Amino acid sequence: MPRIEIDTLINAPIETCFDLARSIDLHIESTKQTGEQAIAGRTSGLIEMGETVTWRAKHFGMWQTLTSKITNFDKPNFFADEMVKGAFKSFRHEHYFLPRNGQTLMKDVFIFKSPMGILGRLFNWLILTRYMTKLLIQRNEVIKAAAERR
């Protein structure tokens, strides 16, 4: 399965970074380019353990809907969300927060599997891994900016 890992060093307390990473409102701001909106489940505020959110966004020229659920939660060190329903065959997004010399290292690990067998693997290799990496980096830049403004 494809795996994307991104490290972002943030000059802010770990608690601030943790909360901003699970903010539905900041997620919407960070994905403006896809028109992403929370349409069901938790639609604003801070998502918590066991809660779901359903997103609607435009990717690759098509409107898509995806529901994810918070499946692990250890405030302020770690949380994970997993797809319940959507275009992927599966995905798990792990969010780690580690103290680093008065700053916070935010580490994303995104593990996913596309449907359609060999065609899905080819799509991952040619397009999707790069697309998702760019999306996650853009999102992390918004989290970093918001955290460092506080």
C-alpha positions in Angstrom: 0.0 0.0 0.0 1.3 3.5 -0.7 2.5 5.4 2.3 3.1 9.2 2.5 5.1 10.7 5.4 5.4 14.4 6.0 7.2 16.2 8.8 6.3 19.8 9.6 8.2 21.7 12.3 5.9 24.3 14.0 7.0 27.0 16.4 4.0 26.5 18.7 3.0 24.4 21.7 2.0 20.8 21.1 -1.6 21.3 22.4 -2.2 24.2 19.9 -0.9 22.0 17.0 -3.0 19.0 18.0 -6.2 21.1 18.2 -5.6 22.9 14.9 -5.0 19.6 13.1 -8.4 18.3 14.2 -10.3 21.5 13.6 -13.0 21.0 11.0 -13.1 24.8 10.3 -9.3 25.0 9.6 -9.5 21.9 7.5 -12.1 23.7 5.3 -9.8 26.7 5.1 -6.8 24.6 4.1 -8.7 22.8 1.3 -10.3 25.9 -0.4 -8.8 24.8 -3.8 -11.0 21.7 -3.8 -14.2 23.4 -2.4 -14.2 21.0 0.5 -17.1 21.2 2.9 -18.2 19.2 5.9 -21.7 18.0 5.1 -22.5 15.4 7.8 -21.3 14.2 11.2 -19.1 16.8 12.9 -19.3 19.8 10.6 -17.5 22.4 12.7 -15.3 22.7 15.8 -12.8 20.0 17.0 -13.4 16.4 16.1 -13.2 13.9 18.9 -12.7 10.2 19.4 -15.4 8.1 17.7 -16.8 11.0 15.7 -17.2 11.0 11.9 -17.2 13.7 9.4 -18.4 13.5 5.8 -16.6 15.7 3.3 -17.7 16.8 -0.1 -14.9 18.1 -2.4 -13.9 18.3 -6.1 -10.9 16.2 -7.0 -9.9 15.5 -10.6 -12.8 17.5 -11.9 -15.5 15.4 -10.1 -17.4 16.0 -6.9 -16.7 13.2 -4.4 -18.0 12.4 -0.9 -15.9 10.7 1.7 -16.6 9.8 5.4 -13.9 9.4 7.9 -13.9 8.4 11.6 -11.5 9.2 14.4 -10.4 5.7 15.5 -7.5 6.5 17.8 -7.0 9.5 20.1 -4.3 10.3 22.6 -4.4 14.0 23.3 -2.1 15.9 22.6 0.2 13.3 21.1 -1.6 11.3 18.4 -4.9 10.8 16.6 -5.9 8.8 13.5 -8.7 8.9 11.1 -9.8 6.2 8.8 -12.1 6.2 5.8 -15.5 4.6 6.4 -17.0 5.4 3.0 -15.5 6.9 -0.1 -13.5 6.6 -3.3 -10.5 4.9 -1.8 -10.5 1.2 -1.1 -9.1 2.2 2.3 -7.1 4.9 4.0 -5.7 5.7 7.4 -4.3 9.1 8.3 -2.1 9.1 11.4 -1.2 12.4 13.0 1.7 12.5 15.5 2.8 15.5 17.6 6.3 15.4 19.2 8.0 18.1 21.3 11.2 19.4 19.7 13.3 22.0 21.5 10.3 24.2 22.4 8.6 23.5 19.0 6.3 20.8 17.8 7.1 18.3 15.1 3.8 17.4 13.4 4.2 14.1 11.5 1.6 12.9 9.1 1.5 9.3 7.9 -1.1 8.6 5.2 -1.6 5.0 4.2 -4.0 4.3 1.4 -5.2 1.8 -1.1 -7.1 2.6 -4.3 -9.8 0.4 -5.8 -9.6 -1.3 -9.3 -6.6 -3.6 -8.7 -3.7 -3.0 -11.2 -5.4 0.1 -12.6 -5.6 1.6 -9.1 -2.0 0.8 -8.4 -1.0 2.5 -11.7 -3.1 5.5 -10.9 -1.3 5.7 -7.5 2.1 5.6 -9.1 1.4 8.0 -11.9 -0.9 10.6 -10.1 -2.5 10.0 -6.8 0.6 9.8 -4.5 1.9 13.1 -5.8 -1.5 14.7 -5.6 -2.1 13.6 -2.0 1.4 14.7 -0.9 0.8 18.1 -2.3 -2.6 18.3 -0.7 -1.2 17.3 2.7 1.7 19.7 2.5 -0.7 22.6 1.7 -2.9 21.6 4.6 0.1 21.5 6.9 1.3 25.0 5.8 -2.1 26.4 6.9 -1.9 24.6 10.2 1.6 25.9 10.8 0.7 29.5 9.9 -2.4 29.4 12.2 -0.4 27.9 15.1 2.5 30.3 14.8 0.1 33.3 14.7 -1.3 32.5 18.1 
